[in-house]
Amino acid sequence: VVIELAKASGVRGCAVVTEDGMMVASALQGRFEPDVVAGLASFVIATTRRAMAHDREDRLDRFVVHATHGKLVLSDIGHAFLIVITDQFVHLDLVLRIVDDATARLKVLARMDA
């Protein structure tokens, strides 16, 4: 699923990372360090959940970070997150449909593995 998603137009790389920053699977292009991606994802997830807890809402289904050189999509798949890195000009609606499909497939695989 991860390798297939990484081949989508506008996607620079993707990975599955646990909430505590452990890399489960990745299809990252050479310029992205797996440990850095996992650490960044873990930090963003934890910080966002802490901020949302003030409003008594700690559920995080999907989080999108818009940056100068691209976008970072974090999608909850249960005990881990699908991380997708895109280029800056990608049409986000199209990528989110692909990410949602991959998220659903990974959730099914996670249940089968449990």
N, C-alpha and C positions, 0 to 999 in steps of 0.2 A: 504494500500500500504506500509506504513512504517513498520508495524508489519511483513508483508510478507518478505520485504527486509531484516529485521533484522535476519531472519532465514536462510539467504543464507550462504553458506560455506565461512568462513573467515571474515564475517562481525561481528563486536563486538557490534555494535549499530548504530542507525540512528535517525535522527530527521528532522523536518521541522522548520526552523527558519527565522523570518523576517530579513530584512537588518539591522534593528536597535536593533536586539538581543532579540526579543520576541519569546518564544517557542510556536509553533503552535501545534505540535504533536511530540511524541517521543517514541522510543522503545530502550531505553538505558539500558545496563546491570548495575547492582548495583554500580560498581566502578566509573561510569561516572555521575557527577553532572549535571543535565539539565541546570542550570543557568550558570555553567562554560562553558559548550559546546556552549550554545547560545552566551555568551559573547565573547568567542574565535572566533567563526564563524563571528560574527559581526565585530570584530577587523580585522580579516584577509581580509574580503571582502572590508571594507572601506580602509584599507591600500593599498591593491592591486589595487583598483580602482584609488586611488590617484597617485600611482606610474605610472599606465598606462596612466593617464590623461596627463602626460608630453609628451607623444607621440600622444596625441589627440585620444587615444583609451581607452574608459572606459567601454566597453562591456566585461563582464566576464561570459562566458557560463559555464566553468568548471575550477576548480582549484584543483590541487592535491598536498598535502604536504606529503613528505616522511620523516618519523622520525625513530628513532632507534627502537621503539617498535610498529610501525604500520604506517598506512597511514590515511590521512584525505582527503576525497573527498567532494568538495563543488560544487553543480550543481544548476544553476539558473533555477527556475521554474516560474519566473514572478515577483511577489511582495515578494517572499521568496526564500530561498535556501534549497535544500535537502542536509543534512550533513550525510556522511557515514564514520564510523570509522571502519577500518579493522585491522587484525593482520599483523605483519611484513612480514610474509611469503606468503601472499595471491598473487595469480597470477592476477596482476592488469588488464590485458586485459579482463579476464573473469568477474571481478567485474564491470569494466566500462560498459560492455554490459548490465549487470543487472541494474546498476545505470541509464543508458540511457533509458532503458525501464520504470523504475519507474519514472524518470523525465518526460517522455512523458505522462504517465498516470496521474501524479499529475498536469501537465499543463492543461490537459483536465478537470480534476475535478475543478481546479481553475476557468476555464472559465465558467463552469456550475454554480458555486457558485456566480459568479459576477452578 
